[in-house]
Amino acid sequence: MKLKQRVVLLAILLAIFIFTKVFLIDNSDSTAANREDQHSFQHMMDKLKIELNPNLEHTLQSPWEIAAQWVVPREVYPEDTPELGAILHAMATKKIIKADVGYKGTQLKALLVLEGGQKVVFKPKRYSRSYVVEGEPYAGYDRHNAEVSAFHLDRILGLRRAPVVVGRYVNLHTEIKPIASEQLLSTFLTQGNDSCFYGKCYYCRESEPACADGHIMEGSVTLWLPDIWPLQKHRHPWGRTYREGKLARWEYDESYCDAVKKTPPYDSGPRLLDIIDTAIFDYLIGNADRHHYESFQDDGGASMLILLDNAKSLGNPSLDERSILAAVYQCCIIRVSTWNRLNYLKNGVLSTAMRTAMSHDPITPVLTDAHLEAMDRRLMGIVATIKQCIEQFGTDSVLVEDRMKLSHLK
């Protein structure tokens, strides 16, 4: 064989070797990543059902100290939470030592302080489980059971960005009124044999109080995030105008996502992918009311988008408000880990997981079958949307690797 032919053959063999090595490395990494996602999913499924009991493994700490130590810039609670049952039990049973009107907002809530000094937000029951909220997708009062459901969906999706929530029954006559602030107490009234209160908020009205069944009121309690993690509020880039006849730019501009991608903090870091995750989360629960969102303060765009205030969800199981997914179908990107998790939850796995996760809650059944079936249906709509993106732009453009190894998580 001539020298020139040998050189050409050697070059071809070298190219094949390099290509094969790169392919095998990439394929190995992809397989390893998928195995990691599969393991994380299976671990979550194995730990879904939580027994509420007061026993703590760390006997030298209170449940409140443990929950406070969980919080880091990219998660509210860790993947492994052996103390979660004890924390939920404490939230559902600890003595209430103070009660006041809720923090600023449009909807009725109360701020409670539990024994040990832990603040929680109490949202009262306003509707029966089967009540359907008609009208706009953000219509109606807050739904306390939606807060409970959203927390468990956050667990199931592996996001870990929603504060811890549990259902609770409180006796307004014996647990709240004796320790209530004058401002909260002034909003109490009686309708027939039922104790009621209307609190202080933008839409709070004496004519529209929340009423207990006698003195016993059902509600949800949300664990207050530690004060050492101050929050920063941001306008959601896909927020609504809430004004009739006036559309937001994303509602008419097909290239809107291109503009968002050029704007801090969406031009770098994880924030835009967090927006995509949140759109998926909100679509599954029918939450069309995320006009603003919170992150931790002075984070430079690195901290997570925190999934607060999810109570305007699960109002109408028959309504699949596709506009909630606008960030997904306009940007056509999604984390590989999120995509994998969605595929693991197909074929009724999501609704089954939700039933199991919420079965321990004091106010179970938290959701009707219609709402759980709606989640399965909406999941398939999300999967179909991503597949359309892949067909249009290709897998490499749509599925984005974002497994951030931040120092606080190592």
N, C-alpha and C positions, 0 to 999 in steps of 0.2 A: 504494500500500500504506500502510495506516495506521501511525502511529508505533509503536503497541503491537505490531502484527504484526511490524514491522521489528526491534524489540527482542527479541522472542521468537525470531525467525529467527536473529538475530545470536548470541543466547545458545546456540542449538542448534548453530550452526556452530562457535562457540568451544569448546563441550563436545566436539564431534567432533574438532576440531583437537588439543585437549589429550589426549584419549583416544588418538588416533592417534600422537601424539608419544611419549607414555608407553609405548604398546605397542611402537613401533618401537625405542625406547631399550632397553626390557627385552628385546625379542627379539634386538636387536643384541648386548647384553651376554651373553645366553644362548648365542647362536651363537658369540661370541668365546670364551666359556668352554669350549664344546664343542670348538671348533677347537684351543684350548690343550691340552685333554685328549687329543685325537686326535694332535696333534703330539708330545706327551710320550710317548704310547704307541708311536708309530711310531719315535721316537728310541730308546726302550728296545729294541724289537724289532730294530732295526738293529745294536745294540751287544750283543746277547745272548751270542754266542759270544766267549769270552775266551781268547786265546792266552796260556799261561803262559810268560813269558820274562823274563830278568833285566834287560832294558833299561828304564831310567828316562828320561823326558824331562827331569825336573828333576835334573840330574846332581850338583848341590850338596847334595841331600837324600837321606837314606836312605828306604827304603820305610816304615819305622816312623814317621818324622817326617811323611811325607805323610799316612799314615792317621790320625795323631793330629790333624793340622790339619783333617781332614774333619769332625770331630765338632762339632756345634752343637746347641742345645737341641731342634730339631725334626727332625734327621736324623743318622744315624751316618755316612753317606757321601752325596756329592752325586749329582745326576742324571748329570752328566758325570764319568766316572771313567777317564780314559785310562791311569792308573797302576795300575788294579786288577789287571791281569795280572801285573805285576811284584811287587805285594804278595802275591798268591796264590802266585806262584812262590817268593818268599822264605819264606812260611809253610810251604810244602811241602818245602823243600830246605835252608834255613839250618841250620847246625850247632847242635845242642842243647848248651848249656853248663851248664845246671842242670836237675835234675828233682826234684820233691818231690810229696808227697801233695796231692790237690786241695783247694780251698777247701771250706768247710762245705757240707754237703748230704747227700742221701739216697743218691746214686748214685756209683759208682766213676768217678774221673777222676784225672788227674795234672796238676800245674802244671809247665809247662816254660818255660825261659828260652832264647830263641834268640840266636844271635850278633848283637850290636848291642844286647842288653839288653831285647828285646821279650818280654813274657810272653804265653803262649798256654795255653789249656786243651785237654788231650788226652783224648778220650773213645774208649775201645777198642771194637773190634768184639766184639759178644756173640752175634749171630745171623747166619745166612746171609740173603741177600737175599729168598729165597722163604719164610722162616720166618714163620708166622702166629702172632701173640700172641693167645691166647684169653683169655676172661674179661672183667673190667672194662676199660673203654676206656683206663684209665691203668695197666694191669697190665704186668708184665715189667720187664726191664732197660732202661736207656737205649739208644737206637738211634743210633749214630754217623752213619749215612747220613741219618737224619732231620734232623740239624743242618745237613748240607750242603744238603739239599733245601730246608729252611726258609729258608736264606739266599737261595737263588735265587728261591723263591716271593716273598719280600719284595721283591726287585728287580723281578720281573714285575708285581706288584701296585702298584708305585710307592710303597710305604710308606717304604722306606729307614730302617727302625727296628731291623733285626736286625744284630748284629755280623758281621763278615766271617768266613767259614768256608771251609775247604778240606779235602779228604781228604789223608791222608799215611800212608806206610808207614814204620815205625821198626824198627830192629834192637835188640831189648831187650838183647842181649848186648854189642854194641859201642857203641851210642849212648846207652843209658839207664843201665845198671848202673854203668859207670865214673864217672858224674857224679851219681848218685842220692844223695839224702839218706839218712841212716841209717834214718829212719822209713819211707821208701818202700822201701828196700832190704830191710828186715826182712820185707816182705810178698811177696817173690819166692819162687817155688818152681818145681819141675819136675814136669810130668805126662807120663810117657812121654818123648818127644823134644821136647816143647814147653815153652818158657819161659812162665811165668804170673806174675801178681801180683794181689793183691786190695785193696791200698791201705787207706785209712782213710776211712770214711764211715758214716752211720747204718745202712745195710743191707749194708755190706761184710763178707764172711765168708770165712775161710780155705777153707771148703768150697765156695765159689762164686767162684773166681778167673776173671779174663779171661785167655785163653791165646792165644799167638801160633801161627802155623804154623811150627813149628821155633823160630827166633828172630825171625822177621819178623811184626810185628803191624800190622794195618790199623786205622786210626782216623780221627778228625776233629780238626782243630785250629781253635779259635775265638780270634780276636784279642781280647786283653784291652783294654777301653776305657781311655783315658788316665786316670791318677790324678788329674788336675786336674778331672775330672768325677765326683765322688763320687756314689754311688747311694743312693736312698732307697727302702725297701721298703714296699709297700702291700698290704693285704688286698684281693683281687679281690672286687668286690661280687657277682659271680656264681660265687664259689668254692664248692666242694663241702665237705661235712662230713667225708667219708671215714670215717663211722661208720655201721655197718649199722643201719637202722631209724630214723635221725635225718636228717630232711630239712633242707636250708637253706631260708630263707624264700622265695627265688625259685622253689623247686620246688613251692610250694603257694599262693603269694599272687599272683593274677593282676594286682594293681595294684602289684606290687613296684617296677617302674620309676619310677612316680610318686614313691615315697619316695626312690629314689636321686637323682632329679632335684632334690630339695630339700636334698641333702647335699653339702657341699664335698668335693672339688673338682669334683663333677659338676653343680653348679648353675650354673656359668658356665665359660667357656673351652672348650678343645678336648678335655678328658679323656673325657667321655662318648662323643664321636664316635670317639676313639681306642679305647675299649672295644669299640665296634661293629666297627671295622676289625679289631681283634684277634680278635673272635669269628668273623668271616668267614675270616681267616687260619687260625685254629685248626681250624675246621670242615673246611677244604680238606685239611689234613694229619692230621685225626683226633686233635688234641691236646686231651684232656679234663682236663689236669693243671695248668692255670694257676690255682692257688689263690691265688697272690700275683703281684705284678708290680713292676717297678722303674721309677722315673723318676729324673731328675737331682735332686739334693738342693736343698732350699730354692727350689723352682721356682714356688711359688704356684699350681700346677696348669697352668702354661703349657707345660712341656716335654712331650715325647712319652712315650707308654708304650713302653718299650724291650722288644723281643721277644727276651728272653733265655731260655735253657734250653728248647729245643724238641725235646729228644730223646725224650720220651714220645709221639712221633707215629709215624704210618705203621706201626702194628703189625698192623692187620687191614684189608685193602682191601675186605672185604665188609661191614664195619660202618660205617654212617653214623650217628654218635651225635648225634642232633638236639638234645639238650640243650645242646650246645656253642653253639648259635645262640640260646639263651634271651634274651640281651640284644637281639638283632636283632628277634625276633618279639614281645618284650614292650614294647620301646620304640618300634618301628616308625619309626626314623629312620636315615638313612644319608647320608654325604657324596655330593654330586652327582658329584664326581670319582671316588669309589670305585665308584659305580653305573655310571658310564660305562666304567670300566676292566673291570668284571665283564662288561659286555655285549660289549666288544671281544674278550674271551677265550672267548666261547662257541663252540660247534660244533667242538670239538677243538683250538682255538687254544692253550688253556692247556697241555695235555699236550705239544703240539708245541714250545711255547716252553720248557717244562721240559726236554725232551730236549735241545734245542739249548743251553740255558744250562749244563747239567751235563755236556755232552759232552767238555769240556776237562779235567774233574777227574781227578786221579791215580787215584781209586778207581772210575772209571766202568766199567760202568753203575751208577749210584748207586741207582736204583729199578727195580723190575720193571714190566712193562707193566700188571699188575693195579693197582698203586698209582697209576700215571699215569691210567689209565682211571677210577679211583675219584675222582680230582680233578675230571675233566670232569663226572662224574655229580653230585658234590656241588655243583659250581658251578651246575648247573641247579636244584638244590634251593634254593640261596640266592636265585637270581633269582626262582624261583616264590614264595618267602617274601616278598620285597620287593614283588612284584606284588600279592600278597594284601593287604599293608599299604596299598598305593596304592589298591586297590579299596575298602578299608574307610575310610581316612582322607583320601584325596586326595593328589595329587602334591605340592602345596605344603607339606603337613604332613610328608611322609615324606622328600622329597629336600631336604637342607639344604646351602646354600652355605657352605663353610668354606675359603676360600682365604686363609689368614692371611698377611699381608705383614709379617712380623716384621723388625725392624731388622737382625738378623744375617743375614737371607736376601736383603736388598736389594742 
